[in-house]
Amino acid sequence: MRKLFYFFTLIVLFSCSGDGDETSCSPTPDLTTNEVTEITSNSAVVSGVILPPTCESTTTSQGLVYSDRIRFPKIEDDEDKVAERIGKNISANLSYLEPNTKHYVRTFFVNPTGVYYGNVVEFKTEIGNIVITTKNIDNVTSNSAKSGGIITYDGGANIISRGVCWSASENPTIDDFKTVDGSGIGNFNSELTGLSENTKYYVRAYTTNENGTTYGNEESFTTSKLTYKVELQITGYINSCNVQAPYFYYELNYKFDDNDLIFEGAEGFEGTSYNHSKTGMLKNNLEVTIHLAQFNPDNPSLNLKGAYLDNMSIVITNLNSNQVALNTPLPSLFICTDTAYKNIINFNPQDGSYTIDRLTYGF
């Protein structure tokens, strides 16, 4: 009887040992988060691999979760930052990310047994494009102007410097002339100085951060010409070369660059003095003529013989700087047998040089 019992026990044990050939199931998922790709200032592509458990076939949800605040993001932190996906190899295109900011992403899997997460991958978005606008140009003079800029977005990085740059050529850069007007986002004003008169300039606002320099739209303007005042002092006489004229008469012509002539006339008697003044914008040349008695050497007339202009002088003042550019006496004019009938004064504001030509007849 005892032998029969032992034999039965061996049969039972042998039959139970056959279960070892069956494959065991996996109770938890296998989650992998891949490195992030295609990173820009506000977007990125995230991906991962999800192998679900084999012991439990139910899947509640799975995908990727990310955050820019929490190093180990969870699906309950922010539902807007959960990308649910199906399948083994999953991916998501993230958009509207904060620029120049660290983000954290990982895979997740949810089933009735719990919530599971993969490894965390950290990535940082690039610095975004700065938004800057160049202000309109105003307060233009012969050597200065005002502008500035408005920075409405810093691209997620600190603004190190800002200002405007300008040049006589298009697309000026900070390698040309520039101002430095503080730092940070917002509105700023700039003053352009040391400009040349009657010159066209191009201006752009600029701002610099750790990513480089960004320029605003281009504006242009032309500086005004310098303004000069011409003052003449003339005294007339009617008794020259032992002849008395009935009166004296002379004409003045002013020509500022290529502008129209400005005419002025005067007449008088013995010892009459006049002070004349004219103002105009000037860049290249000013010509002033003093013509006595309309004398014409091609058809000489002695109707005003004895007329005489003396004690003459000219003063030319730069009104922009209030500096006298020229102050000199002028040669006398007279109608006699020998005649000196016209003075022609030419003044160059570029270098302050001048010439005085006296036209004569009969010498």
Residue frames as qw, qx, qy, qz and C-alpha x, y, z in Angstrom:
[[0.000, 0.885, 0.466, 0.000, 0.00, 0.00, 0.00],
 [0.303, -0.799, 0.104, 0.509, 2.82, 2.38, 0.86],
 [0.421, -0.125, 0.594, 0.674, 4.55, 1.71, -2.49],
 [0.223, 0.635, 0.651, 0.351, 1.41, 2.57, -4.40],
 [0.141, -0.934, -0.236, 0.229, 1.17, 5.94, -2.57],
 [0.386, -0.575, 0.349, 0.632, 4.74, 6.87, -3.49],
 [0.378, 0.184, 0.691, 0.587, 4.14, 6.03, -7.13],
 [0.097, 0.821, 0.544, 0.143, 1.04, 8.24, -7.26],
 [0.269, -0.866, -0.021, 0.421, 2.94, 11.17, -5.70],
 [0.417, -0.303, 0.517, 0.683, 5.66, 10.92, -8.35],
 [0.284, 0.492, 0.687, 0.453, 3.10, 10.98, -11.12],
 [0.057, -0.923, -0.373, 0.073, 1.47, 14.11, -9.70],
 [0.351, -0.740, 0.194, 0.539, 4.79, 15.88, -9.27],
 [0.427, -0.046, 0.630, 0.647, 5.93, 15.00, -12.76],
 [0.207, 0.669, 0.635, 0.327, 2.71, 16.22, -14.32],
 [0.147, -0.941, -0.210, 0.222, 2.91, 19.62, -12.51],
 [0.460, -0.511, 0.326, 0.649, 6.46, 20.23, -13.63],
 [0.465, 0.392, 0.597, 0.524, 5.33, 20.58, -17.23],
 [0.051, 0.941, 0.328, -0.062, 3.99, 24.18, -16.60],
 [0.427, -0.640, 0.213, 0.602, 7.51, 25.64, -16.76],
 [0.445, 0.159, 0.579, 0.664, 7.44, 25.79, -20.55],
 [0.116, 0.850, 0.489, 0.159, 4.73, 28.50, -20.65],
 [0.340, 0.395, -0.046, 0.852, 5.87, 32.22, -21.26],
 [0.243, -0.562, -0.545, 0.573, 5.38, 34.57, -18.26],
 [0.166, 0.845, 0.373, 0.347, 3.53, 37.98, -18.82],
 [0.344, 0.164, -0.208, 0.901, 4.84, 41.56, -18.20],
 [0.178, -0.696, -0.645, 0.262, 2.80, 43.40, -15.54],
 [0.080, -0.810, -0.069, 0.576, 4.12, 46.96, -16.37],
 [0.630, 0.769, 0.087, 0.066, 4.76, 48.89, -19.62],
 [0.672, -0.191, 0.181, 0.692, 8.20, 49.58, -21.03],
 [0.195, 0.954, 0.223, -0.042, 8.43, 53.37, -21.75],
 [0.613, -0.123, 0.176, 0.760, 11.25, 55.23, -23.57],
 [0.170, 0.939, 0.147, -0.260, 11.43, 58.98, -24.28],
 [0.744, 0.332, 0.178, 0.552, 13.62, 59.87, -27.26],
 [0.322, -0.320, 0.015, 0.891, 15.83, 62.93, -27.69],
 [0.311, 0.795, 0.356, -0.379, 13.92, 65.99, -28.92],
 [0.490, 0.103, 0.497, 0.709, 14.42, 67.10, -32.54],
 [0.150, 0.585, 0.458, 0.652, 13.61, 70.04, -34.81],
 [0.322, -0.666, -0.429, 0.519, 13.84, 72.57, -31.98],
 [0.223, 0.603, 0.196, 0.741, 13.01, 76.19, -32.86],
 [0.011, -0.241, 0.364, -0.900, 12.17, 79.22, -30.73],
 [0.549, -0.062, 0.299, -0.778, 8.56, 78.07, -30.26],
 [0.918, 0.121, -0.094, -0.366, 8.26, 74.48, -31.47],
 [0.123, -0.480, 0.868, -0.002, 9.85, 71.02, -31.23],
 [0.808, 0.051, -0.465, -0.358, 9.22, 67.41, -32.19],
 [0.389, -0.425, 0.734, -0.360, 9.05, 64.94, -29.28],
 [0.786, 0.134, -0.505, -0.331, 8.79, 61.15, -29.58],
 [0.393, -0.425, 0.748, -0.325, 9.05, 57.88, -27.71],
 [0.497, 0.063, -0.831, -0.241, 8.44, 54.16, -27.67],
 [0.584, -0.250, 0.431, -0.641, 5.66, 52.51, -25.62],
 [0.434, 0.047, -0.890, -0.131, 5.51, 48.74, -25.04],
 [0.634, -0.423, 0.043, -0.646, 2.29, 48.00, -23.09],
 [0.380, -0.311, 0.821, -0.290, 2.13, 45.32, -20.38],
 [0.429, 0.065, -0.804, -0.406, 1.10, 41.83, -21.44],
 [0.100, -0.211, -0.896, 0.378, -0.58, 40.82, -18.21],
 [0.203, 0.641, 0.495, -0.550, -3.21, 43.55, -18.59],
 [0.392, 0.314, 0.609, 0.614, -4.53, 44.25, -22.09],
 [0.020, 0.897, 0.442, 0.021, -6.56, 47.35, -21.19],
 [0.420, 0.053, 0.000, 0.906, -5.08, 50.76, -22.13],
 [0.015, -0.806, -0.469, 0.362, -6.77, 53.84, -20.71],
 [0.326, 0.944, -0.045, -0.016, -4.47, 56.39, -22.39],
 [0.764, -0.241, 0.203, 0.563, -0.86, 56.87, -23.48],
 [0.412, 0.855, 0.117, 0.292, 1.32, 59.52, -25.06],
 [0.537, 0.183, -0.232, 0.790, 3.70, 62.33, -24.09],
 [0.303, -0.902, -0.305, 0.045, 3.48, 64.95, -21.37],
 [0.551, 0.291, -0.102, 0.775, 5.65, 68.07, -21.14],
 [0.310, -0.900, -0.275, 0.137, 6.18, 71.19, -19.04],
 [0.433, 0.618, -0.192, 0.628, 8.36, 74.29, -18.84],
 [0.371, -0.709, 0.255, -0.543, 7.93, 74.50, -15.06],
 [0.821, -0.376, 0.365, -0.227, 8.08, 70.97, -13.65],
 [0.027, 0.571, -0.795, -0.201, 11.08, 68.73, -14.15],
 [0.081, 0.063, 0.994, 0.046, 9.01, 65.55, -13.84],
 [0.447, 0.012, -0.126, -0.886, 5.74, 66.49, -15.57],
 [0.235, 0.201, 0.930, -0.198, 2.59, 64.53, -14.85],
 [0.001, -0.404, -0.713, -0.574, -0.62, 64.27, -16.84],
 [0.240, -0.776, -0.575, 0.097, -2.61, 65.97, -14.08],
 [0.365, -0.381, -0.067, 0.847, -0.34, 69.07, -14.05],
 [0.251, 0.520, -0.113, -0.809, -1.67, 70.71, -17.22],
 [0.699, 0.345, 0.624, -0.057, -4.06, 69.01, -19.61],
 [0.475, 0.852, -0.062, -0.211, -3.04, 71.41, -22.39],
 [0.103, 0.727, -0.674, -0.082, 0.44, 69.89, -22.28],
 [0.618, -0.083, 0.779, -0.072, -0.59, 66.29, -22.75],
 [0.479, 0.428, -0.508, -0.574, -0.32, 64.74, -26.23],
 [0.763, -0.026, 0.605, -0.227, -2.21, 61.45, -26.36],
 [0.418, 0.498, -0.632, -0.422, -1.03, 59.04, -29.04],
 [0.936, -0.040, 0.275, -0.216, -1.68, 55.40, -29.95],
 [0.822, 0.495, -0.266, 0.100, 0.75, 52.76, -31.10],
 [0.863, -0.251, -0.083, 0.430, 4.24, 51.66, -30.26],
 [0.463, -0.009, 0.082, 0.882, 6.31, 54.48, -31.83],
 [0.000, -0.879, -0.475, 0.049, 4.68, 57.79, -31.02],
 [0.394, 0.026, 0.028, 0.918, 5.53, 61.44, -31.72],
 [0.005, 0.869, 0.474, -0.143, 4.04, 64.93, -31.33],
 [0.369, 0.453, 0.086, 0.807, 4.74, 68.36, -32.81],
 [0.311, -0.671, -0.453, 0.499, 4.77, 70.83, -29.94],
 [0.249, 0.562, 0.231, 0.754, 4.00, 74.47, -30.75],
 [0.281, -0.832, -0.099, -0.468, 3.50, 77.79, -28.97],
 [0.780, -0.314, -0.306, 0.447, 6.44, 77.05, -26.69],
 [0.217, -0.959, 0.057, 0.172, 8.17, 79.82, -24.78],
 [0.662, 0.636, -0.269, 0.290, 11.43, 80.85, -26.50],
 [0.272, 0.558, -0.575, 0.533, 14.80, 80.48, -24.81],
 [0.639, -0.414, 0.335, -0.555, 13.23, 78.26, -22.15],
 [0.013, 0.223, -0.973, 0.060, 13.98, 74.81, -20.74],
 [0.785, -0.053, -0.111, -0.607, 11.24, 72.21, -21.26],
 [0.254, -0.258, 0.917, -0.166, 10.83, 68.68, -19.89],
 [0.751, 0.154, -0.279, -0.578, 9.06, 65.81, -21.67],
 [0.184, -0.233, 0.951, -0.089, 8.42, 62.14, -21.01],
 [0.464, -0.126, -0.739, -0.472, 6.22, 59.29, -22.18],
 [0.424, -0.134, 0.605, -0.661, 3.28, 58.08, -20.10],
 [0.425, -0.107, -0.831, -0.342, 0.94, 55.09, -19.99],
 [0.450, -0.145, 0.465, -0.748, -2.31, 54.64, -18.04],
 [0.528, -0.132, -0.775, -0.321, -4.25, 51.42, -17.44],
 [0.675, -0.598, -0.261, -0.344, -6.42, 50.05, -14.59],
 [0.821, -0.268, -0.314, 0.395, -3.31, 49.15, -12.60],
 [0.411, -0.702, -0.070, 0.578, -1.93, 52.71, -12.50],
 [0.364, 0.928, -0.073, -0.028, -0.04, 55.55, -14.25],
 [0.822, -0.199, 0.229, 0.482, 3.46, 54.90, -15.57],
 [0.197, 0.952, -0.142, -0.188, 6.11, 57.34, -16.89],
 [0.864, 0.312, -0.049, 0.393, 9.22, 57.01, -18.98],
 [0.588, -0.240, -0.071, 0.769, 12.54, 58.80, -18.66],
 [0.073, 0.926, 0.188, -0.320, 12.59, 62.62, -18.68],
 [0.616, 0.266, 0.254, 0.697, 14.29, 64.40, -21.60],
 [0.127, -0.796, -0.158, 0.570, 15.23, 68.06, -21.21],
 [0.506, 0.390, 0.377, 0.671, 15.49, 70.51, -24.12],
 [0.113, -0.618, -0.176, 0.758, 15.74, 74.27, -24.54],
 [0.484, 0.769, 0.402, 0.110, 14.00, 76.33, -27.20],
 [0.526, 0.225, 0.115, 0.812, 15.99, 78.80, -29.26],
 [0.049, -0.469, -0.209, 0.857, 15.92, 82.56, -28.77],
 [0.413, 0.693, 0.590, 0.024, 13.09, 84.11, -30.77],
 [0.370, 0.437, 0.263, 0.777, 13.10, 86.98, -33.24],
 [0.129, -0.430, -0.343, 0.825, 13.04, 90.43, -31.68],
 [0.205, 0.753, 0.550, 0.297, 10.24, 92.71, -32.87],
 [0.304, -0.517, -0.076, 0.797, 11.54, 96.28, -33.30],
 [0.352, 0.798, 0.429, 0.235, 10.18, 99.28, -35.21],
 [0.410, 0.007, 0.011, 0.912, 12.08, 102.40, -36.27],
 [0.059, 0.751, 0.434, -0.494, 10.37, 105.65, -35.35],
 [0.438, 0.808, 0.262, 0.295, 9.66, 108.34, -37.93],
 [0.527, 0.008, -0.079, 0.846, 12.34, 110.99, -38.35],
 [0.052, -0.928, -0.332, -0.163, 11.56, 114.49, -37.08],
 [0.345, -0.894, 0.096, 0.268, 13.26, 117.69, -35.92],
 [0.792, 0.240, 0.223, 0.515, 15.53, 117.63, -38.97],
 [0.058, -0.926, 0.123, 0.351, 18.10, 120.43, -39.19],
 [0.522, 0.750, -0.402, -0.061, 21.22, 120.88, -41.27],
 [0.302, 0.489, -0.782, 0.242, 23.30, 118.73, -38.91],
 [0.169, -0.071, 0.864, -0.468, 20.93, 116.79, -36.65],
 [0.602, -0.178, -0.473, -0.618, 17.69, 114.83, -36.47],
 [0.434, -0.238, 0.693, -0.524, 15.64, 112.77, -34.01],
 [0.684, 0.022, -0.619, -0.385, 14.35, 109.21, -34.26],
 [0.433, -0.342, 0.694, -0.462, 14.25, 106.15, -31.99],
 [0.409, 0.046, -0.868, -0.277, 12.62, 102.76, -31.78],
 [0.716, -0.259, 0.239, -0.603, 9.92, 100.63, -30.21],
 [0.243, 0.214, -0.946, 0.013, 10.76, 97.09, -29.02],
 [0.719, -0.213, 0.005, -0.661, 7.58, 95.08, -28.45],
 [0.987, -0.139, 0.013, -0.078, 9.11, 91.61, -28.09],
 [0.169, -0.798, 0.577, 0.043, 12.58, 90.59, -26.89],
 [0.699, 0.349, -0.607, -0.148, 12.61, 87.03, -28.23],
 [0.898, -0.390, -0.199, -0.030, 12.88, 85.61, -24.74],
 [0.739, -0.028, -0.188, 0.647, 16.37, 87.01, -24.10],
 [0.273, -0.781, -0.185, 0.531, 17.62, 90.15, -22.37],
 [0.448, 0.839, 0.092, 0.295, 18.14, 93.24, -24.53],
 [0.699, -0.264, -0.089, 0.659, 21.78, 94.21, -23.99],
 [0.141, -0.383, 0.087, 0.909, 21.78, 97.46, -25.98],
 [0.357, 0.692, 0.616, 0.116, 19.54, 99.46, -28.30],
 [0.096, -0.606, 0.094, 0.784, 19.60, 102.62, -30.39],
 [0.668, 0.710, 0.174, -0.140, 19.61, 103.74, -34.01],
 [0.553, -0.275, 0.466, 0.634, 22.27, 103.51, -36.70],
 [0.460, 0.831, 0.175, -0.260, 22.57, 105.61, -39.82],
 [0.527, -0.188, 0.516, 0.649, 24.55, 106.06, -43.00],
 [0.318, 0.543, -0.218, -0.746, 24.45, 107.89, -46.32],
 [0.314, 0.155, -0.851, -0.391, 24.00, 104.40, -47.85],
 [0.771, -0.241, -0.225, -0.545, 21.01, 102.09, -47.54],
 [0.910, -0.233, -0.342, 0.007, 20.77, 99.36, -44.87],
 [0.037, 0.721, -0.512, 0.465, 22.97, 100.98, -42.21],
 [0.821, -0.232, -0.504, 0.136, 24.43, 98.76, -39.47],
 [0.566, -0.816, -0.016, 0.119, 26.00, 99.28, -36.07],
 [0.723, -0.089, 0.194, 0.657, 29.35, 99.39, -37.87],
 [0.214, 0.635, 0.230, 0.705, 28.26, 102.78, -39.26],
 [0.083, -0.331, 0.334, -0.878, 27.23, 105.72, -37.06],
 [0.522, -0.438, -0.721, -0.125, 25.02, 104.78, -34.12],
 [0.339, -0.578, 0.300, -0.679, 23.56, 105.84, -30.80],
 [0.413, -0.115, -0.873, 0.233, 23.33, 103.73, -27.66],
 [0.384, -0.394, 0.014, -0.835, 20.09, 104.40, -25.81],
 [0.595, -0.315, 0.506, -0.539, 19.85, 102.06, -22.87],
 [0.136, 0.099, -0.979, -0.112, 18.65, 98.46, -22.76],
 [0.275, 0.273, 0.800, -0.459, 15.50, 96.42, -22.33],
 [0.156, 0.509, 0.766, 0.359, 12.15, 96.25, -24.05],
 [0.017, -0.780, -0.431, 0.454, 10.01, 99.33, -24.72],
 [0.364, 0.881, 0.214, 0.215, 10.10, 102.76, -26.32],
 [0.564, -0.486, 0.062, 0.665, 13.27, 104.84, -26.72],
 [0.325, 0.941, 0.067, -0.067, 14.32, 108.11, -28.35],
 [0.749, -0.100, 0.226, 0.615, 17.54, 108.81, -30.23],
 [0.141, 0.937, -0.039, -0.317, 19.30, 111.95, -31.44],
 [0.804, 0.296, 0.220, 0.467, 21.43, 111.87, -34.58],
 [0.137, -0.935, 0.096, 0.311, 24.20, 114.48, -34.54],
 [0.376, -0.512, 0.566, 0.525, 27.23, 115.46, -36.57],
 [0.645, 0.498, 0.566, 0.125, 25.35, 115.22, -39.87],
 [0.268, -0.103, 0.373, 0.882, 26.30, 117.00, -43.09],
 [0.367, 0.493, 0.232, -0.754, 23.91, 119.55, -44.52],
 [0.637, 0.492, -0.199, -0.559, 21.71, 118.79, -47.53],
 [0.162, 0.328, -0.926, -0.096, 22.52, 115.07, -47.35],
 [0.823, -0.152, -0.259, -0.483, 20.20, 112.07, -47.56],
 [0.098, -0.382, 0.857, -0.331, 20.56, 109.61, -44.69],
 [0.731, -0.163, -0.579, -0.323, 19.14, 106.16, -44.00],
 [0.274, -0.429, 0.607, -0.611, 18.22, 105.14, -40.45],
 [0.726, -0.196, -0.624, -0.212, 17.35, 101.85, -38.72],
 [0.583, -0.609, 0.360, -0.398, 16.63, 101.13, -35.08],
 [0.626, 0.262, -0.729, 0.090, 18.66, 98.24, -33.72],
 [0.677, -0.573, 0.300, -0.352, 18.75, 96.03, -30.65],
 [0.470, 0.424, -0.766, 0.112, 21.28, 93.48, -29.48],
 [0.809, -0.438, 0.248, -0.304, 20.84, 90.39, -27.30],
 [0.531, -0.457, 0.701, 0.136, 22.93, 87.26, -26.78],
 [0.741, 0.348, 0.564, 0.107, 21.69, 85.96, -30.13],
 [0.454, 0.189, 0.378, 0.784, 23.05, 88.97, -32.08],
 [0.069, 0.347, 0.076, -0.932, 21.74, 92.24, -33.49],
 [0.274, 0.574, 0.757, 0.150, 18.30, 92.78, -35.01],
 [0.075, -0.090, 0.150, 0.982, 17.32, 95.82, -37.12],
 [0.357, 0.581, 0.547, -0.485, 14.00, 97.57, -37.57],
 [0.537, 0.706, 0.418, 0.196, 12.52, 99.02, -40.74],
 [0.480, -0.024, 0.141, 0.865, 14.51, 101.62, -42.66],
 [0.101, 0.921, 0.325, -0.190, 13.58, 105.32, -42.66],
 [0.567, 0.185, 0.176, 0.784, 15.25, 108.08, -44.65],
 [0.036, -0.940, -0.251, 0.226, 15.49, 111.87, -44.53],
 [0.571, 0.479, 0.040, 0.665, 17.51, 114.73, -46.00],
 [0.385, -0.542, -0.278, 0.693, 19.15, 117.34, -43.83],
 [0.234, 0.943, 0.230, -0.049, 18.45, 120.96, -44.64],
 [0.568, 0.515, -0.095, 0.635, 20.99, 123.28, -46.13],
 [0.410, -0.350, -0.347, 0.768, 22.83, 125.68, -43.87],
 [0.072, 0.911, 0.386, 0.125, 21.17, 129.04, -43.49],
 [0.506, -0.077, -0.024, 0.859, 23.30, 132.11, -44.10],
 [0.052, 0.926, 0.316, -0.200, 22.61, 135.80, -43.71],
 [0.549, 0.280, 0.170, 0.769, 24.26, 138.33, -46.02],
 [0.142, -0.894, -0.266, 0.331, 24.64, 141.91, -44.79],
 [0.533, 0.397, 0.187, 0.723, 25.89, 144.72, -47.02],
 [0.182, -0.811, -0.212, 0.514, 26.75, 148.24, -45.97],
 [0.489, 0.387, 0.383, 0.682, 26.97, 150.78, -48.81],
 [0.058, -0.750, -0.193, 0.630, 27.34, 154.57, -48.85],
 [0.538, 0.558, 0.456, 0.437, 26.65, 156.48, -52.07],
 [0.185, -0.599, 0.031, 0.779, 27.97, 159.78, -53.37],
 [0.551, 0.727, 0.405, 0.061, 27.18, 161.94, -56.40],
 [0.146, 0.963, -0.218, -0.056, 30.30, 164.06, -56.72],
 [0.805, -0.261, 0.404, 0.347, 33.18, 162.07, -58.14],
 [0.587, 0.119, 0.415, 0.685, 35.94, 163.01, -60.56],
 [0.052, -0.290, 0.008, 0.956, 34.89, 166.67, -60.34],
 [0.325, -0.191, -0.580, -0.722, 31.49, 165.86, -61.86],
 [0.362, 0.030, 0.631, -0.685, 28.19, 165.90, -60.03],
 [0.150, -0.230, -0.892, -0.359, 25.60, 163.28, -60.88],
 [0.459, -0.413, -0.161, -0.770, 21.90, 164.01, -60.30],
 [0.794, -0.393, 0.286, -0.364, 21.72, 160.94, -58.00],
 [0.060, 0.393, -0.914, -0.084, 23.28, 157.53, -57.60],
 [0.879, 0.026, 0.037, -0.475, 21.63, 154.20, -58.27],
 [0.091, 0.406, -0.908, -0.049, 22.75, 150.61, -57.85],
 [0.870, -0.065, -0.228, -0.433, 21.33, 147.11, -58.05],
 [0.299, -0.433, 0.824, -0.209, 22.01, 144.06, -55.88],
 [0.837, 0.090, -0.404, -0.358, 21.61, 140.43, -56.89],
 [0.427, -0.431, 0.750, -0.263, 21.86, 137.49, -54.49],
 [0.806, 0.180, -0.462, -0.323, 22.07, 133.89, -55.67],
 [0.547, -0.430, 0.665, -0.271, 22.07, 131.10, -53.07],
 [0.520, -0.030, 0.834, 0.181, 23.28, 127.98, -54.91],
 [0.100, 0.171, 0.728, 0.656, 21.03, 127.33, -57.91],
 [0.079, 0.671, 0.654, -0.341, 18.03, 129.15, -56.52],
 [0.288, 0.813, 0.357, 0.358, 16.43, 132.11, -58.25],
 [0.345, 0.267, -0.159, 0.886, 18.13, 135.48, -58.14],
 [0.236, -0.778, -0.496, 0.303, 17.03, 137.85, -55.42],
 [0.340, 0.513, 0.168, 0.770, 16.97, 141.42, -56.71],
 [0.298, -0.793, -0.359, 0.392, 17.19, 144.65, -54.77],
 [0.414, 0.559, 0.141, 0.705, 17.77, 148.25, -55.89],
 [0.359, -0.740, -0.307, 0.479, 18.62, 151.53, -54.13],
 [0.383, 0.602, 0.137, 0.687, 19.18, 155.15, -55.03],
 [0.424, -0.777, -0.293, 0.360, 20.09, 158.30, -53.18],
 [0.242, 0.929, -0.078, 0.268, 22.10, 161.46, -52.97],
 [0.350, 0.608, -0.535, 0.471, 25.38, 162.58, -51.49],
 [0.046, -0.365, 0.735, -0.570, 26.37, 160.58, -48.42],
 [0.807, -0.161, 0.026, -0.568, 23.26, 158.36, -48.28],
 [0.008, -0.342, 0.933, -0.115, 24.00, 155.03, -46.57],
 [0.833, -0.069, -0.214, -0.505, 22.11, 151.76, -46.80],
 [0.288, -0.315, 0.886, -0.184, 22.21, 148.50, -44.87],
 [0.740, 0.146, -0.406, -0.516, 20.96, 145.50, -46.84],
 [0.361, -0.275, 0.853, -0.257, 20.22, 142.01, -45.46],
 [0.784, 0.156, -0.361, -0.480, 19.15, 138.78, -47.11],
 [0.511, -0.325, 0.765, -0.221, 18.87, 135.20, -45.76],
 [0.807, 0.309, -0.315, -0.393, 18.92, 131.92, -47.64],
 [0.895, -0.245, 0.371, 0.023, 19.83, 128.24, -47.46],
 [0.360, 0.794, -0.477, -0.111, 23.21, 127.44, -48.84],
 [0.951, -0.178, 0.226, 0.115, 25.39, 124.43, -49.54],
 [0.805, 0.172, 0.236, 0.516, 27.88, 125.10, -52.34],
 [0.382, 0.120, 0.147, 0.904, 28.07, 128.73, -53.42],
 [0.017, 0.847, 0.415, -0.331, 26.74, 132.20, -52.75],
 [0.420, 0.241, 0.280, 0.829, 27.11, 134.94, -55.34],
 [0.043, -0.842, -0.364, 0.396, 26.41, 138.59, -54.59],
 [0.459, 0.335, 0.286, 0.771, 26.76, 141.38, -57.17],
 [0.062, -0.768, -0.258, 0.583, 26.72, 145.15, -56.70],
 [0.464, 0.394, 0.497, 0.619, 26.09, 146.89, -60.00],
 [0.097, -0.549, -0.166, 0.814, 26.42, 150.67, -60.20],
 [0.280, 0.556, -0.097, -0.777, 24.15, 152.69, -62.52],
 [0.829, 0.372, 0.400, -0.115, 23.33, 149.66, -64.71],
 [0.089, 0.756, -0.496, -0.417, 26.55, 150.42, -66.54],
 [0.914, 0.265, 0.308, 0.021, 27.01, 148.26, -69.65],
 [0.375, -0.546, 0.479, 0.576, 30.53, 148.09, -71.14],
 [0.425, 0.273, 0.725, 0.468, 29.05, 147.06, -74.49],
 [0.061, 0.740, 0.410, 0.530, 26.96, 150.22, -74.57],
 [0.423, -0.251, -0.432, 0.756, 28.62, 152.59, -72.10],
 [0.092, -0.821, -0.349, -0.442, 26.58, 155.50, -70.79],
 [0.373, 0.048, -0.412, 0.830, 27.78, 158.39, -68.65],
 [0.306, -0.677, -0.389, -0.544, 24.33, 159.59, -67.62],
 [0.657, -0.745, -0.111, -0.040, 25.26, 159.11, -63.96],
 [0.637, 0.374, -0.304, 0.602, 28.82, 160.25, -64.31],
 [0.091, -0.553, 0.380, -0.736, 30.05, 161.27, -60.87],
 [0.847, -0.393, -0.054, -0.354, 28.11, 158.54, -59.04],
 [0.301, 0.493, -0.735, 0.356, 30.30, 156.81, -56.50],
 [0.853, -0.439, -0.184, -0.215, 29.90, 153.95, -53.98],
 [0.343, 0.495, -0.635, 0.483, 32.33, 153.71, -51.11],
 [0.315, -0.325, 0.650, -0.610, 32.65, 152.56, -47.49],
 [0.844, 0.019, -0.295, -0.448, 31.27, 149.20, -48.59],
 [0.127, -0.362, 0.896, -0.223, 31.55, 145.94, -46.67],
 [0.767, -0.080, -0.473, -0.427, 30.00, 142.48, -46.64],
 [0.301, -0.329, 0.786, -0.428, 29.33, 140.23, -43.64],
 [0.720, -0.016, -0.575, -0.387, 28.18, 136.63, -44.11],
 [0.361, -0.361, 0.680, -0.526, 26.96, 134.77, -41.02],
 [0.411, -0.083, -0.896, -0.148, 26.14, 131.09, -40.54],
 [0.522, -0.418, 0.080, -0.739, 22.86, 131.26, -38.67],
 [0.886, -0.191, -0.412, -0.096, 23.04, 127.61, -37.64],
 [0.736, -0.150, -0.374, 0.544, 26.18, 128.21, -35.62],
 [0.163, -0.974, -0.143, 0.062, 25.91, 132.00, -35.25],
 [0.612, -0.402, 0.281, 0.620, 29.45, 132.26, -36.53],
 [0.320, 0.848, -0.129, -0.402, 30.62, 134.96, -38.91],
 [0.872, 0.153, 0.365, 0.289, 31.99, 133.23, -42.00],
 [0.513, 0.348, 0.218, 0.754, 33.14, 136.37, -43.84],
 [0.135, -0.927, -0.232, 0.262, 33.63, 140.03, -42.88],
 [0.577, -0.073, 0.302, 0.756, 35.56, 142.11, -45.37],
 [0.169, 0.678, 0.017, -0.715, 35.56, 145.55, -47.01],
 [0.667, 0.498, 0.514, 0.210, 34.69, 145.88, -50.70],
 [0.373, -0.060, 0.267, 0.886, 36.40, 147.98, -53.36],
 [0.231, 0.571, 0.225, -0.755, 34.71, 151.23, -54.37],
 [0.440, 0.460, 0.672, 0.378, 32.69, 151.68, -57.56],
 [0.020, 0.656, 0.051, -0.753, 32.44, 154.84, -59.65],
 [0.581, 0.645, 0.441, 0.229, 31.32, 156.25, -63.01],
 [0.115, -0.801, 0.217, 0.546, 33.99, 158.48, -64.52],
 [0.491, 0.649, -0.478, -0.331, 36.04, 158.50, -67.68],
 [0.348, 0.195, -0.912, 0.091, 37.52, 155.36, -66.22],
 [0.700, -0.311, -0.022, -0.643, 34.79, 153.27, -64.60],
 [0.103, 0.086, -0.963, 0.233, 34.61, 150.54, -61.98],
 [0.518, -0.158, -0.209, -0.815, 30.99, 149.46, -62.27],
 [0.878, -0.229, -0.244, -0.342, 30.47, 146.08, -60.63],
 [0.169, -0.478, 0.813, -0.286, 31.66, 143.99, -57.68],
 [0.852, -0.034, -0.418, -0.313, 31.08, 140.20, -57.84],
 [0.288, -0.498, 0.724, -0.382, 31.53, 138.34, -54.56],
 [0.822, 0.003, -0.518, -0.235, 31.56, 134.50, -54.51],
 [0.370, -0.516, 0.632, -0.444, 31.57, 132.63, -51.21],
 [0.667, 0.069, -0.731, -0.128, 32.11, 128.88, -50.71],
 [0.635, -0.576, 0.214, -0.468, 30.56, 127.66, -47.42],
 [0.968, -0.014, -0.238, 0.075, 32.35, 124.32, -47.65],
 [0.751, -0.032, -0.216, 0.624, 35.77, 125.76, -46.88],
 [0.242, -0.835, -0.225, 0.439, 35.00, 129.44, -46.19],
 [0.430, -0.102, 0.366, 0.819, 36.93, 130.65, -49.25],
 [0.295, 0.838, 0.374, -0.267, 35.79, 133.67, -51.26],
 [0.467, 0.126, 0.342, 0.805, 36.69, 135.83, -54.24],
 [0.132, 0.818, 0.275, -0.488, 35.93, 139.47, -55.06],
 [0.486, 0.231, 0.493, 0.684, 36.06, 140.54, -58.68],
 [0.111, 0.731, 0.183, -0.648, 35.74, 144.20, -59.61],
 [0.573, 0.486, 0.522, 0.403, 34.75, 144.83, -63.22],
 [0.141, -0.661, 0.045, 0.736, 36.16, 147.96, -64.82],
 [0.572, 0.669, 0.400, 0.254, 35.96, 149.87, -68.09],
 [0.243, 0.948, -0.017, 0.208, 38.33, 152.35, -69.70],
 [0.545, -0.740, 0.340, 0.200, 41.43, 151.60, -67.68]]
